Amino acid sequence: MNITSQQIAMWSTLPDLRNIGKAVDQIDNALRQLAHSSPEIFLTDISSETEKLSKDTKRMLVDFRLSVEYNNILWSSLFISCFSILEAMLDALCDHYCKDKKLVLKPNDLREKGIVRSQKYLTAVVGVPFPTNTIYWNNILKTRLIRNCLAHVNGVVDQTEKPGSLLTYVRQHPKLVGINHGRLFVSKELPIVFSQWGVKLSDFLTKNN
């Protein structure tokens, strides 16, 4: 039986992941325009050190700070937010079924955590369809390495739980994430593709449960 509009109200108030790609491009363009029209904004904290620099050198410094510092903070934060939205959606769906079916076993009773716990609860406990073997769900699972490194150790690769697995992911997905001086560097493509995977997951759950 498909989930009704009333049943999916638990995630309808969450931000819509469908518009993330368009928003990312608009933000990126706005930042680039700002860097061109008012470059001093990106140098306020070191203005005393840059007063004697040539215009071209200042421009290079602004471009560097925009691409390496500001963009990384922005895209990393957006990716973590998208991940949290998807995680909240799955948690809400588990709670809905737990209450609706009056299940004794609660989601928190499982030893797994996060989206893996939700997946197991929905498949093993509730027994509803889940896109376990799809490419997009497996891509979502793999990005936990990125999310955990950013959220738990501020992007420091050597301090993350599975640095070897993380380095492998970075090598395999250079357009999504990189490493700069031992820290993760997130491109704007990561929140875009992650939101696309999240939309596919949401559409599947809405249609098949």
N, C-alpha and C positions, 0 to 999 in steps of 0.2 A: 504494500500500500504506500503510495506516495505521501510525503510529508505535506500537510496542508499549510496554508499561509499562516494560520494561527500557531501551528506547531513550530514553524521556523522563526517565530518572533524572537526567540532567544538569541538569534544572531543577526536579525534584521537591523538592529540599531548599531551594529559595528560598521566602521568605515568601509566603503565599497572598494575592493581591490581592483575592480575593472578600470578605474580611472587613473591608476598609479602611473602607467606609462606616459600618458599625456601630461600629467602633472610634473613628472621628472624632467621631460623635455622643456617645459615652460620654465621651471626653476633653473635649469641649467642655462638656458638662454638669458634669463634675467640676471643671473650672476655674471655671465660673461659681459653683458652690456654694462653692468655696474662697474666691473673691473676696468672697462674701457673708458667710461665717462668719469668715474671718480676713483682712480686707483689708490689714492691716499687712504681710503677707508680700510684697505687691506694691509696698511703699513703703520697704523696709528700706534701700535705697541712698541714699534722700533723706529719711530719717526726721527728721533735724535741721531740715530745711527745711519740713516739713509739720506740726510739733508744734502750731503756733498756728492751723492751718487749722480751719475748722468741719467738723463731721461730714459735712454734705452736700457740701462742697467736696472733702473727701478721697474721698468716694464717687465723685464725678465723675472725679477723677484716677485712681482705681483702674480705673474702667470704661474710661477712655481708654487707660491702659497695657495693660490686658488685651486690648482690641480692636485697637489699633494696633501695640503692641510685641510682647507675648508671643504672641498668636495668629499674627501674621505670621511670627515665627521658627518656631513649631511647624508651621504648615501649609506653609510654604516647605520646611522640612526633610523633612516627610513626602512632599511632592510629588517632591522630588529623589530620595528613597529609592525611591519607586515607579518613577520613571523608570529608576533604576539597576537595579532588579529586572528590568524589561522588557528593558533593554539586555543584561543578563547572560544572560537566557533566549535571546535571539536569537544572541548570541555562542556560547553553548553548542551551539545547534542547528547553526550553521555549522561549528564544530569537529567535531561528531559526523559530519556528512556528509563533511567533508574527509577524516577518518580512515577512515570506513566505505567510501567509494568510492575511497580512495587517490588523491585528486585532487592534481595537481601544483600548481595555482594555489591559494594559501592566502588566507584572508580578508584578512590584512594586506598582501597584494600589491596589493589594490585601492586606488585613490587616495582613495576616499570614506572617511568616518569614521562611527563610531557606528552608529545603527540604519539609516541610509541604506546604509552599507556592507553590513550584514547582509542587507538587502532585496535589494540588487543581487547579492550572492553567491548567495543562495538561488534567485533567479529566473534570472539570467544564467549562472551557473556550474554550480550543482547542477541547476537546471531543475525545481524543485518548485513546487506551487501556493502562491500568496501573495496575501493580500487587498489588493492594490495599489490598486484603485479603490474601496474601501469608505470610507464616511464615517468610521468609527472610526480607520482607519489614517491617513487624511489629518488627522484631528484630532490624533492622536499626533504626526505630523510637525510640525504647526504649533506644538505646545507646546515644541519645541526652542528657540524664541526665548526662552521663559520660563526654561527650564532653564539655558540658556547664560548668560543675564543674571544669574541668581541664583548660579550656580556659579563664574562667571569674574570678574565685576566686582561681586559683592556686591549685586546688584539695582539698581545705578546705571544708569538708562536711557540717559543721554547717553554712557556709556562702553561700551555694548554694541556688538556688531559691526553690527547692523542696527536702529538706533533707530527709523527710520521704519516698518519692518515691525512692530516690536514695539508701537509706539503704535497702529497700525491694529488689531492683535489686541486690545489693551486696550479700545479703543473698541467693538469688535464683541462683546466678551465681558466686560461689566462685572460679571457675577455671579461670574466666576472670578478675575479679577485687576484691580487698579487701580494708581494711582500716587499716592504720598504724599510730598511734598517731594522729587520727583525719583527716588524709589526705588519698585520694584515692591512692591505690597501683595497678597499671596495670600490668597484667602478659603478657607474649609474645603471649598468645593464643588470646587475644582480637584483635590485629591488623590482626591476621591470619584469624579468623572467620569473622571479619568485611569485609575483602577484598573478602572473598568467597561470602558473601551476596551481596556485590557491583557488583561482576562479574555476578551473577544471574540477578540482576536488569538491568545491562547494556545489557546482552544478550536478555532479554525480550523486552526492549525498541527497540533494533536494529531489532529484528524479527517481532515485532507486530505494529510498527509505520511506 
